[in-house]
């Protein structure tokens, strides 16, 4: 049974095309009726639209096998006035989902990935946090890769704000227990015997995906087709990574 990341694992960070072996991996899982859930920290477009875009690229993800933070957002906070920090696509999608941008008297602060954060943004987040406004990270990605550059991920930014203000934060997407539990529920619909210990999670993000999964007794497979290369694996916690592959094509070969 598998949890499979998207960005840097199934599709390229650079041009969003399928990575070597990605389409065949999904095809093989479908053909052999192997339970899986594609789990992504997408916070740019609505869930159904993003899933549709993946399918259009040739990734034949079956119904009931996809999860992103928008799928479980209402469990953390229903539509209300919130302070939104992230790319315009994120803000537009949140507003389309019924949330209202309000940086004066929000019920919560929601932080998503963006490569254009300024220190003024961080100052506003800090000031709201010090007023007791709840901080919600849309996920806890460690590094955000765009145009070949590595930016601090949402998890890193939320941790910085927490350190600066002493305020704690909640997380919606990976690697939160709530998100992985929701993904497990989708797996159980495919196989009622599914448990975390039966799952192998495949991702290019060791800190933001795999370490938390390992704490839940999942098997962890790191692919080097995204944000981590062979040149910087020495900094990893190898006790929390079971296998390292160049890309998912090597995993597909092992499955055959």
C-alpha positions in Angstrom: 0.0 0.0 0.0 1.3 3.4 -0.9 1.1 7.1 -0.2 2.6 9.0 -3.1 3.7 12.6 -3.1 3.2 14.8 -6.3 5.6 17.7 -6.7 9.1 16.4 -7.3 7.9 12.8 -7.1 5.3 12.4 -9.9 5.7 15.7 -11.7 8.8 17.9 -12.2 9.4 21.0 -10.2 10.7 22.8 -13.3 8.1 22.2 -16.1 5.4 20.2 -14.2 5.7 17.3 -16.7 5.5 13.7 -15.4 8.8 12.4 -14.0 10.4 9.3 -15.4 8.2 6.3 -14.5 5.4 8.3 -12.9 2.6 7.5 -15.3 3.6 3.8 -15.5 3.7 3.6 -11.7 0.1 4.8 -11.4 -0.9 2.6 -14.3 0.7 -0.5 -12.6 -1.0 0.2 -9.2 -4.4 0.5 -10.9 -3.8 -2.6 -13.0 -2.7 -4.8 -10.1 -5.3 -3.3 -7.7 -2.7 -2.2 -5.2 -4.2 0.3 -2.8 -2.7 3.9 -3.0 -3.5 7.5 -2.3 -1.8 10.4 -4.0 -1.1 13.0 -1.3 -0.1 16.5 -2.2 0.3 19.8 -0.4 -1.3 21.7 -3.3 -2.6 25.0 -2.1 -2.8 26.8 -5.5 -6.0 25.5 -7.1 -9.1 23.7 -6.1 -8.7 20.0 -5.4 -10.8 18.8 -8.4 -9.0 21.1 -10.8 -5.6 20.0 -9.6 -6.5 16.4 -9.8 -7.9 17.0 -13.3 -4.6 18.6 -14.3 -2.7 15.6 -13.1 -4.9 13.3 -15.1 -4.5 15.4 -18.2 -0.7 14.9 -17.9 -1.3 11.1 -18.1 -1.4 10.3 -14.4 -4.5 8.0 -14.3 -5.2 8.6 -10.6 -8.4 6.7 -9.8 -11.4 8.1 -7.9 -11.0 8.1 -4.2 -7.2 8.1 -4.3 -6.4 11.8 -4.0 -6.0 14.1 -1.0 -4.7 17.7 -0.6 -5.1 20.3 2.2 -8.3 21.8 0.6 -10.0 18.4 1.0 -9.7 18.6 4.8 -9.7 22.4 5.3 -13.2 22.6 6.8 -12.2 20.2 9.6 -9.8 22.9 10.9 -11.6 26.1 10.0 -14.9 26.7 8.1 -15.3 29.8 5.9 -14.8 33.0 7.8 -12.6 36.1 8.0 -9.0 35.0 7.8 -5.6 36.6 7.2 -4.2 34.9 4.1 -0.5 34.8 3.3 0.7 33.1 0.2 0.6 33.2 -3.6 -2.3 35.0 -5.3 -3.5 31.6 -6.6 -3.9 30.5 -3.0 -5.7 33.7 -1.9 -8.0 33.5 -4.9 -8.9 29.8 -4.3 -9.5 30.5 -0.6 -11.9 33.3 -1.5 -13.6 31.1 -4.0 -14.1 28.6 -1.2 -15.9 31.2 0.9 -13.1 32.6 3.0 -12.7 36.4 3.3 -9.3 38.1 3.4 -9.1 40.2 6.6 -5.8 41.3 8.1 -7.4 43.5 10.7 -9.6 41.2 12.7 -9.2 37.7 11.4 -10.2 34.5 13.2 -7.0 32.8 12.0 -3.8 33.3 10.1 -3.4 30.9 7.1 0.1 30.5 5.6 0.8 28.8 2.2 3.8 28.5 -0.1 5.1 31.6 -1.8 8.5 32.8 -3.2 7.7 36.5 -2.7 7.3 36.8 1.1 8.6 40.1 2.5 9.7 41.0 6.0 6.6 43.2 6.1 4.5 40.0 5.6 6.4 38.4 8.4 5.9 41.5 10.6 2.1 41.4 10.0 2.0 37.7 10.8 4.0 38.2 14.0 1.8 41.1 15.1 -1.4 39.1 14.6 0.1 36.1 16.4 1.0 38.2 19.4 -2.6 39.3 19.6 -3.5 35.6 20.1 -4.8 35.0 16.5 -4.5 31.3 15.7 -1.8 30.3 13.2 -2.6 27.6 10.7 0.1 26.3 8.3 -1.5 24.9 5.2 1.2 22.2 5.4 4.7 21.8 6.8 6.8 21.5 3.6 10.5 22.2 4.5 11.7 23.6 1.2 9.8 25.1 -1.6 11.4 24.7 -5.0 10.7 27.1 -7.9 12.7 27.9 -11.0 15.6 25.9 -9.7 15.8 27.8 -6.4 15.1 26.6 -2.9 12.8 28.8 -0.8 11.8 28.2 2.9 8.7 26.1 2.9 5.5 26.7 4.9 6.8 24.5 7.8 10.0 26.5 8.0 8.1 29.8 8.0 5.5 28.7 10.6 8.4 27.5 12.8 10.1 30.9 12.4 6.9 32.7 13.5 6.5 30.3 16.4 10.0 30.9 17.5 9.7 34.7 17.2 6.3 35.0 19.0 6.1 32.0 21.2 2.8 31.1 19.6 2.1 27.5 18.5 0.7 26.6 15.1 -1.5 23.9 13.6 -0.9 22.2 10.3 -3.5 21.0 7.8 -1.5 19.1 5.2 1.5 16.8 5.4 3.0 15.6 7.7 0.2 16.3 10.2 -1.5 13.4 11.9 -4.9 14.6 10.8 -3.9 14.7 7.1 -2.3 11.2 7.2 -5.3 9.9 9.1 -7.6 11.2 6.3 -5.4 9.6 3.7 -5.5 6.3 5.7 -9.3 6.5 5.6 -9.2 6.6 1.8 -6.9 3.6 1.8 -9.2 1.7 4.1 -12.0 2.2 1.5 -9.7 0.2 -0.8 -8.5 -2.3 1.7 -10.2 -2.5 5.2 -7.0 -3.9 6.7 -4.9 -0.9 5.8 -2.8 0.5 8.7 0.1 2.9 8.8 2.5 0.1 9.4 1.4 -1.4 6.0 2.1 1.8 4.0 5.2 2.9 2.1 5.2 6.6 1.5 7.1 7.9 -1.5 8.3 11.6 -1.5 11.1 14.0 -2.4 10.7 15.8 1.0 12.4 14.1 3.8 11.8 16.6 6.5 8.3 17.7 5.4 6.8 14.3 4.6 8.9 11.3 5.5 10.1 12.0 9.0 6.6 12.5 10.3 5.4 9.4 8.4 8.2 7.4 10.0 6.9 8.4 13.5 3.6 6.7 12.5 5.5 3.5 11.6 5.2 3.9 7.8 8.0 2.7 5.6 9.7 5.7 3.9 11.1 6.0 0.4 12.9 9.2 -0.7 13.2 10.0 -4.4 16.0 12.3 -5.6 13.9 13.7 -8.5 12.8 16.9 -6.6 14.3 19.1 -3.9 17.0 16.8 -2.7 19.9 15.7 -4.8 22.7 13.1 -4.3 25.0 15.9 -3.3 23.1 16.8 -0.2 21.8 13.5 1.3 24.5 13.6 4.0 22.3 16.0 6.0 19.4 13.6 6.2 18.3 11.6 9.2 19.0 8.2 7.6 17.3 6.4 10.6 14.0 7.8 9.3 14.5 6.9 5.6 14.3 3.2 4.6 15.2 3.6 0.9 16.6 6.2 -1.5 15.8 6.1 -5.2 16.7 8.3 -8.2 13.1 8.5 -9.2 9.9 6.4 -9.1 10.9 4.3 -12.1 13.3 2.4 -9.7 10.4 1.7 -7.4 8.3 0.5 -10.3 11.1 -2.0 -11.2 11.2 -3.4 -7.7 7.4 -3.8 -7.7 7.4 -5.9 -10.9 
